[in-house]
Amino acid sequence: MNAATGIREHLRRNGWILAALAICVLACLLLDGSSSHEETQEERISRVLSGMSGAGRTEVAVYYDAGSVPCGAVVLSTGAGSIAVRLQLTDAVSTLLGIDPSDVAVYPLEGSP
């Protein structure tokens, strides 16, 4: 049996394994972190903040420096009319992003009391 015959025989017996592996690799390439079904960092932070007492509905925008490191954030919240809520939101975003609290701005969401 020569090498070519051996390879053909191996593929004939184990071809389904190679096909399954190829499908897995293709799926991984197509379903990378840019999938629209995955929650963005801003959406995750907004969801966490909305769960805080008094925060209400929130929206978050994160700003990055040239090295894709978070350098600032703006938070809009229906509960931001309260100083205590603003401070809690600032502290939470600062902690979640690893940035200084002075780099976080919190404002009332339009239409909030």
Secondary structure as GFF3:
##gff-version 3
##sequence-region A 1 113
A	DSSP	alpha_helix	3	30	.	.	.	ID=ss1
A	DSSP	alpha_helix	41	50	.	.	.	ID=ss2
A	DSSP	beta_strand	58	64	.	.	.	ID=ss3
A	DSSP	beta_strand	70	77	.	.	.	ID=ss4
A	DSSP	alpha_helix	83	97	.	.	.	ID=ss5
A	DSSP	three_ten_helix	101	103	.	.	.	ID=ss6
A	DSSP	beta_strand	104	108	.	.	.	ID=ss7
###
